[in-house]
Structures are given as structure tokens and as C-alpha cells.
């Protein structure tokens, strides 16, 4: 498939260079090799923020100047230290929950890495996600609080499918290093796999995920995780949820693309996926598959090809016109994801509610998570710095949404013209 990034005008050259070399069937390292030192620093900052640095190291090493190779090699070594610490935390959490006879499943993260066709060493992870049914989740929350975890500020009222994130306040503060082994690891206790109230449509079949759970060995220890077909489905739903809210991370799409590419010849896997997941769930997952293919040109199994061809005409029209919009959002604010969301809703009331929520978001952003100092140990200087940081973050988000508003009318016109051309 054609690599869309070298000619993607809204992307600055450094970002286009990073994405171009990650394309799975037509990688382009020419722009990467031509970056100036200043552009390389911007490219590394972009890759860090999008969690692409280690994938860039694997795909673009030959195009890197020596100082960049040294930098990403240091990042890879630091990530190894981080991953060992994360694995130990997985084991500790599992021991605590098993001792209380709680039913749980690890989501995403290192337990899914073998499925996605990416080396575990190339995955950057900043939190741990688990699913527990409601009463078990509350018991797990109390257990973790007793073990020294605390609620992260600003996460209590967020519209998510998990309880407020928990973290140990170790005194760590942000020092500009995305691979710092001492970055605290938040724990998110999920109570559902899809938030129907927030998205205003169902993901049928996700309620069956827990009963199909399997075990996955991490450092020789078996841990409960999702069945491979459900793991692929959950990763796809995670991408879709963030796509529809305008907050998708490039790495999560790249991860899905790598999974599709690695399993393209695995007929048994995709036949089982089709058997286990009802049509309504497959339709939602396939939206993320289409996005992954548009961005990174992955090959797909024939079964996935059938599902891609079966997408509704409005959904296909959105990808034909707006597939790259979520990737350029950080550089050219837009609300193009709204039109895809509208294709998935059944009632006019839901459409209006979603449109108002997306166009005029009224919820303040969560508190900036760059300081993990216990409240009693927070100096007034740290408190002031933290508040200034949050105010600046909130102002940037407000400006981002304000800049996106003028583009909504233009985007709506483009979408309306596409919809009118759909037969029937």
C-alpha cells in the first residue's frame, strides 16, 4: 500500500519522517536520513511523546546519525530496567489479588506483547491495567490503598471504564526523561470493557471476554490475560475509543497494524476471531483495523479483508476523506473524528449529545501527572510549580479546541458532500 506520510502536508517534516519509516510495506527512510540536527531533536521529542522511540530505533537505525543511535540505545537500555520493574509489579499485584481470591485479568501491556508482532523490548509502558468485576474491583482498590497506593488527583470524575487510577507517591518528579526507570506506575482497575454511556453505542460480546481468559507467562510466572482473539479485540476497541475522542496515540495504532501484519497468514486465528466475536463487535474492531492499514500499510488476513469490505458506506466514506486527520491533530487541530462517531449512532438525540460534547467540551483536563509527592511532603514551591503547570496545560487544551472550531464548519461541509454521494 502507498505510504501516505511523505506527502502529508499538515505534518512537519520531522513527524512525517518518523511515521514514514514505520510503514510496514513501503517504508521510506529518505526523509529521516536528511533531517538536520534540530529536526532530529524535534523528531525524537515527537517519538518520545507518541511512544514510538524504540520502534523508530528498530526501523530507522540505518538512517540515524551516530549521536541519535547512542541516544536511542540508552533509551532501550533504560527501558529494559523499566520492564524488569514492571514485570516485578505484575507479579506482586497478582500475588496480592490471588491471596484475596479475587478474579482478575491483565489488559494490554506486556501480557499482550507476544501477540502484536513487536519485540517486548520495543514496547514502552507507563501503567498497568486490570479488569475485575465491580465488587472485586472495589475490594482490589481497598487492598492497593492498604499497600501504599493513592488515588491520582484529577482522575476521580473522568468518564472512563475504570476506577480512579492508583499510584505510589514516591517523591518522583518529572525530569524530562521518558525512560526514567523511577517513573511511578499507575494501576487502573477496569470494571467494563466498553463504556456505553460515554460512547452512546454498544460493543456486543465484550461481556464474554473474562470467561475465555488464559494464562501468559511473564518471567516464568503465569498471569491471567485475555484470550488472543479477545486481546486483539480489546486493543482495537481501545484505539477506537481514543479515536472517537480525539486522543488516539500513534503507537497504539502502530501496535494494531503490527498485529495484523504478523498474523496475516494465521487463518486459524482469524477464523476463531470471527467465530467468537459477533458481527456488531467485529464491525467496531474493523474500524481500528482500517485505520491501522491506512496509516501503516499492514497486510491483513483474508478474513480481515472480508470485514473491511463489509464496513458501512458512511464509515468507508469517512476513511476515504479523513483517515489521516487524527494523526495530524497535534499540529492542525480538528474535530474530524466526530463524523465517524456519528456514523455509529442510532438516534438523532445521541448524535446531538455527542456533537455538543465533542465541539464544546466543558470538562477540565485532569491534573498534570508530573509530580508524585505525597501531600504532606509537598513543598509550597512544588505545589506552585504543579499548579502553574496544570494551568498552562489547561490553557493549551482550551486554545487547541478554540483553534479547531473554525475548521469544524469546513469539515462538516466536506463530510456532508461525501454523505450525499452515498447510494441510497
Beta strands, then each sheet from edge to edge (+ up, - down):
strand 1: 105-107
strand 2: 127-131
strand 3: 150-151
strand 4: 166-167
strand 5: 172-173
strand 6: 186-190
strand 7: 214-218
strand 8: 221-225
strand 9: 371-372
sheet 1: 1+ 2- 6-
sheet 2: 3+ 4-
sheet 3: 5+ 9-
sheet 4: 7+ 8-
end
